[in-house]
Amino acid sequence: MPKIVVHEQYRKELLMKSFDLFAQKGYAAITMRDIAKELGVSTGTLYHYFSNKKALFLQLVEEQTRQDILNFLAEAGDAKNLAERIKSLMNFVAKNEDYFSKQALLGFDFYQQQGRDEILNNPTIKKAWEDTKQALADYLEIKDQAIINFIYCFLNGLISSRMFEGDTFDYTEQSELLANMLTAYLQAQPTH
């Protein structure tokens, strides 16, 4: 009996398996041939699902963004206030720190290869950032986009700082500080 391949599921499997390869070798250094070889598929199979390395990478970004949001929401639980929601968010980042560090470094490598204009005008990259920030806004129950941008920058900065400075920045301490700052700031805002 012939093997039945569910194409969408197989495409996602290829995507997710390619992440570690990109993270190990970097976007610039790896080729479609390398990816196919490491995944144990023919280059023809890889090209059947992805027209080129950039298309594969962008689909990976799209799928990871979707999965990261779903995974976070599945783990987040029912936090009752902003401080608990921030703690839950920081616990998720801490638990997945290595993964997020690899994502960040890979993103910088892709940025270096593509250039600023390509990144800023790329609809897939733009949507990934917008979806992530919207998920943050929804979960934290914060409508002010400037605050969401701040939190997003804060998280990315914390991940980057820990890559280069190790445990100098403690997630629990930073979580409490962020929660206290945001709570005080939001309470001081006039209500309309």
C-alpha positions in Angstrom: 0.0 0.0 0.0 1.5 3.4 -0.9 2.5 5.9 1.8 -0.1 8.7 2.1 1.6 12.0 2.7 -0.4 14.9 4.1 1.3 17.7 2.3 0.6 20.6 4.6 1.7 18.6 7.7 4.8 17.4 5.9 5.6 21.0 4.8 5.3 22.1 8.4 7.6 19.3 9.6 10.2 20.3 7.1 9.9 23.9 8.2 10.3 23.1 11.9 13.2 20.7 11.3 15.0 23.4 9.2 15.0 25.8 12.2 17.8 24.0 14.0 19.8 23.8 10.7 19.4 27.6 10.2 20.3 28.2 13.8 23.4 26.1 13.7 24.9 27.3 10.4 23.2 30.7 9.9 21.0 31.9 7.1 23.9 33.0 4.9 26.0 29.9 5.2 23.4 27.2 4.6 22.1 26.1 1.2 19.0 24.3 0.0 21.2 21.4 -0.8 22.5 21.4 2.8 19.0 21.6 4.2 17.8 18.8 2.0 20.7 16.6 3.0 20.3 17.2 6.7 16.6 16.6 6.6 17.1 13.4 4.6 15.1 14.5 1.6 16.0 15.2 -2.0 16.5 18.8 -3.1 13.6 18.2 -5.5 11.3 17.4 -2.6 12.5 20.6 -0.8 11.9 22.7 -3.9 8.5 21.1 -4.3 7.5 22.8 -1.0 9.7 25.9 -1.1 10.8 27.8 -4.2 14.1 28.9 -2.6 15.9 29.4 0.7 14.3 32.8 1.3 10.8 31.4 0.8 11.6 28.5 3.2 12.9 31.0 5.8 9.9 33.3 5.5 7.5 30.4 5.8 9.5 29.3 8.9 9.1 32.8 10.4 5.4 32.7 9.7 4.9 29.2 11.2 7.1 29.8 14.2 5.2 33.0 15.0 1.9 31.1 14.9 3.2 28.3 17.0 4.9 30.6 19.5 1.7 32.4 20.1 -0.3 29.2 20.4 2.2 27.6 22.7 2.3 30.7 25.0 -1.4 30.9 25.2 -1.7 27.2 26.0 0.8 27.6 28.9 -0.2 31.0 30.1 -3.2 30.0 32.2 -5.8 32.3 33.6 -3.9 35.2 35.2 -6.1 37.5 37.2 -4.1 40.8 37.0 -1.4 42.5 35.0 1.4 41.4 37.4 0.4 37.8 37.0 0.1 38.1 33.2 3.6 39.6 33.0 5.0 36.9 35.3 3.4 34.3 33.1 4.9 35.9 30.0 8.4 36.2 31.5 8.2 32.6 32.7 7.5 31.5 29.1 10.4 33.5 27.7 12.7 32.2 30.5 11.7 28.6 29.8 12.3 29.0 26.0 15.3 31.4 26.3 17.6 29.2 24.2 15.0 29.0 21.4 14.3 32.7 21.4 18.1 33.5 21.4 18.5 31.3 18.4 15.6 33.0 16.7 17.1 36.5 17.4 20.5 35.6 16.1 19.0 34.0 13.0 16.8 37.1 12.5 19.9 39.3 12.6 21.7 37.1 10.1 18.7 37.2 7.8 18.6 41.0 8.2 22.3 41.3 7.4 21.8 39.3 4.2 18.6 41.1 3.0 19.1 44.7 4.1 17.0 47.1 6.1 14.6 48.1 3.2 13.9 44.5 2.4 13.1 43.7 6.0 10.9 46.8 6.5 8.9 46.1 3.4 8.6 42.4 3.7 4.9 41.5 4.4 5.8 38.2 6.1 8.2 39.8 8.6 5.8 42.7 9.2 2.9 40.4 9.8 5.0 38.3 12.2 5.9 41.3 14.3 2.3 42.7 14.2 0.8 39.3 15.2 3.2 38.9 18.1 2.5 42.4 19.4 -1.3 41.9 19.0 -1.1 38.7 20.9 0.8 40.6 23.6 -1.8 43.3 23.7 -4.6 40.9 23.9 -3.1 38.8 26.6 -1.9 41.7 28.7 -5.2 43.5 28.1 -3.3 46.7 27.1 -4.6 48.8 24.3 -1.9 51.4 24.2 0.4 50.5 21.3 3.3 52.5 22.7 3.2 50.4 25.8 3.1 47.1 23.8 6.0 48.4 21.7 7.9 49.1 24.9 7.2 45.6 26.3 8.2 44.0 23.0 11.5 45.9 22.9 12.0 45.2 26.6 11.7 41.4 26.0 14.0 41.4 23.0 16.5 43.5 24.9 16.4 41.2 27.8 17.0 38.1 25.6 19.9 39.9 23.9 21.4 41.1 27.2 21.3 37.6 28.6 23.0 36.2 25.5 26.0 38.4 26.2 25.9 38.9 29.9 24.4 35.6 31.2 22.4 35.6 34.4 23.2 39.3 35.2 19.5 40.0 34.4 17.2 37.8 36.4 13.8 37.1 34.8 11.9 37.1 38.1 13.4 40.4 39.1 12.8 41.9 35.7 9.2 40.6 35.7 8.5 42.2 39.0 10.1 45.5 38.0 8.2 45.6 34.7 4.9 44.8 36.4 5.4 47.5 39.1 6.4 50.1 36.5 3.4 49.3 34.2 0.9 49.1 37.0 2.0 52.5 38.4 2.1 54.0 34.9 -1.4 52.7 33.9 -2.9 53.8 37.3 -1.5 57.3 36.8 -3.2 57.7 33.3 -6.4 59.7 33.3 -9.4 57.6 32.3 -11.6 58.9 29.5 
